[in-house]
Amino acid sequence: MSQPHQQLERALGVPGATLLGLGSIVGTGVFVSLALGASVAGPAVIAAVVVAAGLATCNALSSAQLAANHPVSGGTYEYGYILLNPASGFAAGWMFLAAKSASAATAALGFASYLTRFLGVDWPIVPVAVLAVVVVTGLVLSGIRRSAAVNGVIVAVTLAALAAFCIVAAPRAVESAEHFRPFLPEAGGGRAFLEAAALMFVAYTGYGRIATMGEEVREPRRTIPLAIMTTLVVSSLLYAAVAAAAIGAVGADRFASFVDGGAAPLERAAEDLGRPWLAHLVAIGAMTAMLGVLLNLVLGLSRVVLAMARRRDVPGVLARVAPRPGPYLAVIVVGVVIAGLASIGSVKATWSFSAFTVLIYYAITNLASLRLGREQLLYPRVVSVAGLLGCLGLAFWVEPAAWIAGLGLLAVGLVWHAAARRLGRRAGA
């Protein structure tokens, strides 16, 4: 007879869950991907931030009502199984692991770039990034309560640094209206805008961290929707302010060029303002933010691995849960995967790949939300329809290499899933 699964402790309320969401969002997106978006669409990245926020809102509402009705670890992986079919559930989990592992690797590389610039040393960033992953994995293994407390400190430091940057940059941005002209690139402006929106969408997806921890929050039907929406509103306002301040202060072309030689564009923008103390503060905020992203992604990814292991979509041994560390084997495996991806060393490649795979993941989220019964709905169905069409519409505007790689990985995963289920049925016969 099979043993019941060990349940995780419900330790988080609205403040703690919101801080975890902010810790996942306010990081790589604001400190690295704004410059990537500017390199594609120029000043129009500011509008791309708004469009991405709108799509993220639709996805957040779909995620919130799914998580409120099915408060279990695993997010859309579980919702796909429950409301769609096993292949859809597996595809969601597979894409989530791919997307967020790539995002975590980008965060690790960003942390390494900001750290080496802050220290004024010429260290190779890959070993530093890998070391950061090892340290954060150890922190997660120490338990959810300590991780949440550290996350709160990280978010506070990061928000303070970004607020200081906006305040100092605002006067120059107001005086430099020419930095916003032309708003769209003269050649291929529409395509550039859609690609930038896809890249910026990734920067908002940290709210999904709250949904994937549905088994660890108190009063999930109330806590999950409220924490997700609070996280999204705060982060979208912050992104728009930082994008306008940075581009207005130094110009879109110059801001975009700062990401070419590394992954510390906001610090270099602060240096251009002639305030050394601000550059140091931004660097500290960036480093704490990247560590916050890593912390929350390791937490979220390990919970999806836990859910997949419970269904034997990945080795069942990864479903082991200890009272204090939680799913410790899943955490270790996630840390190893992220460290491996960080070893690639390319910020743009990992972020673009993450954009495609996470858009596919949220397309499945919205599709699952459309299968909820009328009595289970918290929001109109049109919200999920808009989210589904928006995700599919943006997914293929990223670099072709990214979506080709993503489709290839998805195909490999589905073949594995079908083979594993067939073998499992034969073994049970």
C-alpha positions, 0 to 999 in steps of 0.5 A: 500500500502506498504511503501518504505524501508528507505535507509542507508546513503552512507558515506564510501569510499575506505579507510573507507571500507578497515579499516572496513574490517581490523577491522573485520579481524585483531583481533580474528584470529591473537590473538587467532586462530593462537594458536588454529591452532597450537594446531591442526597442529603444525608448519603446521599452517603457511601453513594453513594460506596460503591455507586459504588465497587462498580460501579467495581470491576466495571467496573475488573475488566472493563477490566483483563482487556480491556486485558490481552488487548488492550493497545492505545491506545483502550480500549473503542473498540478492544474494541468493534470487536474483540469486538462490532461496528463500531457498538458500538466507535464508540459507545464511543469517541464516548461516551468523548470526550463524557464525558471532555471534559465531565469535563475542562471541569468540572475546568478550571472547578473549578481556576479557582474555587479559584484565584480564591478563593485569590487573593481576586480577582473574575475571571470563571472561564471565561477562567481555565479556558480558559487552564488547558486551553491550558497543560496541552495544551502540557505533554502536547505536551512528551512522556509522560515529563515529563507522568508526572513532573509528575503524580507531584508533583501527586498527592503534593500533593493527597493531603497536602492531603486527609489534613490536611483529614480529620485536622482535620475528624475531631474535629468530625465525631465530635462532630456526629452530628446532621449525619448525620440524616436520612441519606436525604432524607425525600421521594424518598430512593431516587431521590436516592440513585441519582442521587447514586450516578450522579454519584459514579460519574464520580469513579472513572472515572479508572482507565480512563486506564490502560486507554486507554494500554495501548500505553504500559505495560510488561508490560501483562497484569500492569501494567494490572490491578494498577495499576487495582485499586491506584488504585481501592482507594486512591481509594475509601478516600480519597473515603469519608473526605473525604465523612464528614469534610466532612459531619460537620464542617459538615453536608450542607446547608451543604456542598451550599450551598458549590457553588452560588456556584462550584466550591470547596466543600471550601475553604469547608468548611475555612474553616468549621473556623476554620483559615485555613492549612487552607483555603489548603492545600486550595485548593493541593491542589485546584488541583494536582488539577484540573491533574492531572485535565486532564493525564490527560484530555488524554492519555487523550482524545488516545489515543482520538482516535488510535485512532478516526483510525486507523480513519477514524472521525474524520479520518485526519490525527489519527493522525499520531504524532511520536517525542516528543510522541506524537499531537500533532494529536489532543492539540491537537484535544482541547485545543480541544474541552475549552476550548470546553466550559469556556466554557459555565461550568456545573459541574453541567451538565457533570458530569451530562452526563458521568455519563450518557455515561460510564455508557453507555461502561462498559456497552459495556465490560462487554458486550465483556468478556462476549465474551472466551474462557474462556482469556482471562478473569481474573475470573468473568463475573458481574463483567461482568454486574453491571457491565453491569446497574449501568451501565444501571441508574444511567444514567437516574437523572441529570437528564433533560436530561443523558440526553436530550442524551446520547442525542441525541449518540449518535444523531448519532454513529451516523448519522455513523458509518454514513454515513462507512462507506458512503462509505468502501466506495463509495470503495474499490469 
